[in-house]
Amino acid sequence: MIRSLLFAAVFAALSCWLPPAGDAAESPSATLPRAKIPVILDTDIGDDIDDTWALALLLKSPELDIKLVVSDRGDTVYRAKIIAKLLEIAGRSDIPVGIGVNEGGNAGPQAPWVADYDLASYPGTVHPDGVAALIETIMTAPQPITLICIGPVPNIRAALERQPKIANRARFIGMHGSVRKGYDGGPEPSKEWNVVADAKAAQAAFTAAWPMLITPLDTCGIVRLRGDKYQRVAECSDPLTKAVIENYRIWSKAGDKPLNASSVLFDTVAIYLAFSTDLVTIERLPLRVTDDGFTRIDPQGKPIDCAMSWKDLAAFEDFLVARLTGGR
């Protein structure tokens, strides 16, 4: 009982951790260092390239303490190979890799990058049952875990079915949904991929007991690096950033896409939200995931904190470039 009360107190403190609008994420006037935030990343890396950019940003964010990275949806072994190889390049084989629920299917467009990579050669730990590893990491953590989800979430549905109590010991941050705007800033909401790809799993995540903060397409759907900002990243000599661009070129070639700018970097916003909300406007909205994959405002829906607009998109782009090229 005492442990439960203590945990509840810690969780309440963490839920209120995010700085109020207008405060600096890294205020120069701050005198006390903040403790790192323990996180798990759940990702469908290997389809759209933005997950690869997001993992690199996560690895370059000193505010975050990465406890586990789990591959999700489809061919999760293929996705785990990309995760493991990137972690090795970053010198972070101390981070465990989890293989999520394997739904089969073909590998994605980044397959050439890991064609010769043997997952068994990863120097760190590889969990064949990534869902079990996710549950254990959350349930045994001394403080609440921030669960960052940047893809469809069949792993999360499976984890909640196996152990519903994870929702009382974590907060959920996701790149999910479309509330008032659609893809490319369109004026009508869209069936956003991370929701519509597995609407039942999204419904499970969106109705669980954890506090939620999401970046819907309203904010993440317009993030793209162009011109000098993109070139600075493309020409960076940092090994991890070079690996991102190498993957981007492979991905772009597979889709016959140009290489004079980044694609839309949806998932990077979710990484940022794990430790700061300074550059976005947050609205708490009651949301419901429909069976056909929309995220609708509904008075009966769960209240969810949503990053609905940018205060300074250019500043976020500058932040992203600085992190990926070695700055703060």
C-alpha positions as CSV (number, residue, x, y, z in Angstrom):
1,M,0.0,0.0,0.0
2,I,2.8,2.4,0.9
3,R,4.7,1.6,-2.3
4,S,1.5,2.2,-4.3
5,L,1.0,5.6,-2.6
6,L,4.6,6.5,-3.3
7,F,4.4,5.5,-6.9
8,A,1.2,7.5,-7.3
9,A,3.0,10.6,-5.9
10,V,5.9,10.1,-8.3
11,F,3.5,9.6,-11.2
12,A,1.6,12.8,-10.4
13,A,4.9,14.7,-10.3
14,L,5.9,13.3,-13.7
15,S,2.5,14.1,-15.2
16,C,3.0,17.7,-14.2
17,W,6.6,17.8,-15.4
18,L,6.1,19.4,-18.8
19,P,6.9,23.1,-18.5
20,P,4.1,25.6,-18.9
21,A,3.7,27.4,-22.3
22,G,6.3,30.0,-22.7
23,D,9.0,28.5,-20.4
24,A,12.3,27.5,-22.0
25,A,13.0,23.8,-22.4
26,E,16.6,24.5,-21.5
27,S,16.4,27.8,-19.7
28,P,19.8,29.4,-19.2
29,S,18.6,30.7,-15.8
30,A,18.0,27.1,-14.5
31,T,20.4,26.3,-11.7
32,L,19.4,22.7,-11.0
33,P,19.9,19.9,-13.6
34,R,16.8,17.9,-14.5
35,A,16.8,14.2,-14.1
36,K,16.7,12.3,-17.3
37,I,13.3,11.0,-18.3
38,P,13.2,7.2,-18.7
39,V,11.6,6.3,-22.0
40,I,10.7,3.3,-24.2
41,L,10.3,3.8,-27.9
42,D,7.8,1.7,-29.9
43,T,8.3,2.2,-33.6
44,D,7.4,0.8,-37.0
45,I,10.8,1.9,-38.4
46,G,11.5,0.7,-41.9
47,D,8.4,2.0,-43.7
48,D,8.3,5.8,-43.8
49,I,11.8,7.2,-43.2
50,D,10.7,9.6,-40.4
51,D,11.0,6.9,-37.8
52,T,14.7,6.7,-38.6
53,W,15.1,10.5,-38.2
54,A,13.2,10.2,-34.9
55,L,15.4,7.4,-33.5
56,A,18.4,9.5,-34.3
57,L,16.9,12.5,-32.5
58,L,16.0,10.4,-29.5
59,L,19.6,9.2,-29.3
60,K,20.8,12.8,-29.5
61,S,18.5,14.1,-26.8
62,P,20.3,14.1,-23.4
63,E,17.1,14.8,-21.6
64,L,15.9,11.2,-22.3
65,D,17.1,7.9,-20.8
66,I,16.4,5.2,-23.3
67,K,15.4,1.9,-21.6
68,L,14.2,-0.1,-24.6
69,V,13.4,0.2,-28.3
70,V,10.8,-2.1,-29.6
71,S,9.9,-2.8,-33.3
72,D,6.1,-2.8,-34.1
73,R,3.8,-4.0,-36.9
74,G,4.4,-6.2,-39.8
75,D,7.9,-7.8,-40.2
76,T,9.2,-6.8,-36.8
77,V,12.5,-8.7,-37.3
78,Y,13.3,-6.5,-40.2
79,R,12.5,-3.5,-38.2
80,A,14.6,-4.7,-35.2
81,K,17.6,-5.1,-37.5
82,I,17.4,-1.4,-38.5
83,I,17.1,-0.4,-34.8
84,A,20.0,-2.5,-33.7
85,K,22.3,-1.4,-36.5
86,L,21.5,2.3,-35.8
87,L,22.2,1.7,-32.1
88,E,25.5,0.1,-32.9
89,I,26.5,3.0,-35.1
90,A,25.6,5.5,-32.3
91,G,27.7,3.5,-29.8
92,R,24.6,2.7,-27.8
93,S,24.5,-1.1,-27.8
94,D,23.7,-0.8,-24.1
95,I,20.1,-0.2,-25.1
96,P,18.0,-3.4,-25.4
97,V,16.1,-4.1,-28.6
98,G,12.7,-5.8,-28.5
99,I,11.1,-7.7,-31.4
100,G,7.4,-6.9,-31.3
101,V,4.4,-8.9,-32.4
102,N,5.4,-10.3,-35.8
103,E,2.6,-10.0,-38.2
104,G,4.6,-11.2,-41.2
105,G,4.6,-9.5,-44.5
106,N,7.5,-8.2,-46.7
107,A,10.4,-6.1,-45.5
108,G,10.2,-2.4,-46.3
109,P,12.2,0.0,-48.5
110,Q,15.2,0.1,-46.1
111,A,15.9,-3.6,-46.5
112,P,19.1,-3.1,-48.6
113,W,20.6,-1.2,-45.6
114,V,20.3,-4.3,-43.3
115,A,20.5,-7.0,-46.0
116,D,23.8,-8.3,-44.5
117,Y,23.1,-7.4,-40.8
118,D,22.8,-10.4,-38.4
119,L,20.6,-9.5,-35.5
120,A,22.4,-12.1,-33.4
121,S,25.6,-10.1,-33.8
122,Y,24.1,-7.1,-31.9
123,P,26.4,-6.6,-28.8
124,G,23.5,-5.7,-26.6
125,T,20.4,-7.6,-25.5
126,V,17.7,-8.6,-28.1
127,H,14.4,-9.6,-26.6
128,P,12.6,-12.1,-28.9
129,D,9.3,-11.1,-27.1
130,G,9.4,-7.4,-27.2
131,V,6.0,-7.0,-25.7
132,A,7.1,-8.9,-22.6
133,A,10.2,-6.8,-22.4
134,L,8.1,-3.6,-22.6
135,I,5.8,-4.8,-19.8
136,E,8.7,-5.8,-17.6
137,T,10.5,-2.5,-18.1
138,I,7.4,-0.5,-17.2
139,M,6.3,-2.7,-14.2
140,T,9.8,-2.9,-12.6
141,A,10.9,0.7,-13.2
142,P,11.4,2.7,-10.0
143,Q,9.6,5.6,-11.6
144,P,7.0,6.0,-14.3
145,I,8.1,5.4,-17.8
146,T,7.4,7.6,-20.8
147,L,6.2,5.4,-23.7
148,I,6.8,7.1,-27.0
149,C,4.8,5.4,-29.8
150,I,5.5,6.5,-33.4
151,G,3.7,3.9,-35.4
152,P,0.6,1.7,-35.4
153,V,0.4,0.1,-31.9
154,P,-0.4,-3.6,-32.1
155,N,2.4,-4.1,-29.5
156,I,0.6,-1.7,-27.1
157,R,-2.7,-3.5,-27.5
158,A,-1.0,-6.8,-26.8
159,A,0.8,-5.3,-23.8
160,L,-2.4,-3.9,-22.3
161,E,-4.2,-7.2,-22.8
162,R,-1.4,-9.1,-21.0
163,Q,-0.9,-6.6,-18.2
164,P,-3.4,-3.7,-18.0
165,K,-1.6,-2.2,-15.0
166,I,1.1,-0.8,-17.3
167,A,-1.3,2.1,-18.0
168,N,-1.0,3.1,-14.3
169,R,2.8,3.2,-14.5
170,A,3.5,5.0,-17.7
171,R,2.5,8.1,-19.7
172,F,1.8,7.8,-23.5
173,I,3.3,10.2,-26.0
174,G,2.3,9.5,-29.6
175,M,2.4,10.6,-33.2
176,H,-1.2,9.8,-33.9
177,G,-4.3,11.2,-35.4
178,S,-5.7,14.1,-37.3
179,V,-8.0,16.5,-35.4
180,R,-8.7,19.6,-37.4
181,K,-6.1,19.4,-40.2
182,G,-5.0,16.6,-42.5
183,Y,-1.9,15.7,-44.4
184,D,0.2,18.6,-45.6
185,G,-1.9,21.0,-43.6
186,G,-5.1,20.2,-45.5
187,P,-8.2,21.8,-44.1
188,E,-10.1,18.5,-43.4
189,P,-9.0,15.7,-41.0
190,S,-7.5,12.6,-42.5
191,K,-7.4,9.0,-41.6
192,E,-3.9,9.2,-40.2
193,W,-1.8,6.1,-41.0
194,N,-0.7,5.2,-37.4
195,V,-4.4,5.0,-36.4
196,V,-6.1,3.6,-39.5
197,A,-3.5,0.9,-40.0
198,D,-4.8,-0.8,-36.8
199,A,-7.8,1.1,-35.5
200,K,-8.6,-1.5,-32.8
201,A,-5.1,-1.2,-31.4
202,A,-5.3,2.6,-31.4
203,Q,-8.7,2.4,-29.6
204,A,-7.0,0.3,-26.9
205,A,-4.2,2.8,-26.5
206,F,-6.6,5.8,-26.6
207,T,-8.8,4.4,-23.9
208,A,-6.2,3.1,-21.5
209,A,-5.7,4.8,-18.1
210,W,-2.4,6.5,-18.8
211,P,-2.1,10.3,-19.4
212,M,-1.7,11.0,-23.1
213,L,0.1,13.7,-25.2
214,I,0.0,13.4,-28.9
215,T,1.1,15.3,-32.0
216,P,-1.6,14.8,-34.6
217,L,-1.1,15.8,-38.3
218,D,-2.2,19.3,-37.2
219,T,1.4,19.9,-36.1
220,C,3.6,17.0,-37.2
221,G,2.2,16.9,-40.7
222,I,4.0,20.1,-41.8
223,V,7.6,19.5,-40.5
224,R,10.1,19.3,-43.3
225,L,13.7,20.5,-43.6
226,R,14.5,22.5,-46.8
227,G,17.3,24.5,-48.2
228,D,20.3,25.2,-45.9
229,K,18.6,23.4,-43.0
230,Y,18.5,20.2,-44.9
231,Q,21.9,20.6,-46.4
232,R,23.5,21.0,-43.0
233,V,22.1,17.6,-42.0
234,A,22.8,16.0,-45.4
235,E,26.5,17.1,-45.2
236,C,27.1,16.3,-41.5
237,S,29.9,13.9,-40.8
238,D,28.5,12.5,-37.6
239,P,28.2,8.7,-38.0
240,L,24.6,8.4,-36.9
241,T,23.4,11.4,-38.9
242,K,25.3,10.0,-42.0
243,A,23.4,6.7,-41.4
244,V,20.1,8.6,-41.4
245,I,20.9,10.2,-44.7
246,E,22.2,6.9,-46.1
247,N,18.8,5.4,-45.2
248,Y,17.0,8.4,-46.6
249,R,18.7,8.0,-50.0
250,I,17.8,4.3,-50.1
251,W,14.3,5.0,-49.1
252,S,14.0,7.9,-51.6
253,K,15.4,5.8,-54.4
254,A,12.8,3.1,-53.7
255,G,10.0,5.6,-53.9
256,D,11.6,7.7,-56.7
257,K,11.5,10.8,-54.4
258,P,13.8,13.9,-54.7
259,L,16.7,14.5,-52.3
260,N,16.8,18.3,-52.1
261,A,14.8,18.4,-48.9
262,S,13.7,16.0,-46.2
263,S,10.4,14.2,-46.4
264,V,7.8,15.1,-43.7
265,L,9.4,14.3,-40.4
266,F,6.2,13.5,-38.4
267,D,7.7,11.3,-35.7
268,T,10.4,13.8,-34.6
269,V,7.7,15.9,-33.0
270,A,6.8,13.0,-30.6
271,I,10.4,12.7,-29.5
272,Y,10.5,16.5,-28.7
273,L,7.2,16.3,-26.8
274,A,8.8,13.7,-24.4
275,F,10.7,16.5,-22.8
276,S,9.3,19.9,-23.9
277,T,6.1,21.6,-25.2
278,D,7.6,25.1,-25.5
279,L,7.2,25.4,-29.3
280,V,3.6,24.1,-29.6
281,T,0.2,25.1,-28.3
282,I,-1.4,22.3,-26.3
283,E,-5.2,21.8,-26.1
284,R,-6.9,19.1,-24.0
285,L,-9.5,17.6,-26.2
286,P,-11.9,14.6,-25.7
287,L,-10.9,12.2,-28.5
288,R,-12.4,9.0,-29.8
289,V,-10.9,6.7,-32.4
290,T,-13.5,5.5,-34.8
291,D,-13.7,2.0,-36.3
292,D,-12.7,3.4,-39.7
293,G,-9.6,5.2,-38.3
294,F,-10.5,8.8,-37.7
295,T,-9.7,10.6,-34.4
296,R,-12.8,12.6,-33.7
297,I,-13.5,15.2,-31.0
298,D,-16.3,13.6,-29.0
299,P,-17.7,14.8,-25.6
300,Q,-17.6,11.1,-24.5
301,G,-14.0,10.7,-25.6
302,K,-11.0,10.5,-23.3
303,P,-9.4,13.9,-22.5
304,I,-6.0,13.9,-24.3
305,D,-3.4,16.7,-24.5
306,C,-2.9,17.5,-28.2
307,A,-0.2,19.6,-29.8
308,M,-2.6,21.5,-32.1
309,S,-0.5,24.3,-33.6
310,W,3.0,25.7,-33.7
311,K,4.2,28.7,-31.8
312,D,7.4,28.7,-33.8
313,L,7.9,26.0,-36.4
314,A,11.1,27.5,-37.7
315,A,12.6,27.3,-34.2
316,F,11.7,23.6,-34.1
317,E,13.4,23.1,-37.4
318,D,16.5,24.8,-36.1
319,F,16.4,22.7,-33.0
320,L,16.2,19.5,-35.1
321,V,19.1,20.6,-37.2
322,A,21.2,21.5,-34.2
323,R,20.6,18.1,-32.5
324,L,21.3,16.1,-35.6
325,T,24.5,17.9,-36.4
326,G,25.9,17.8,-32.9
327,G,24.5,20.9,-31.2
328,R,22.0,21.4,-28.4
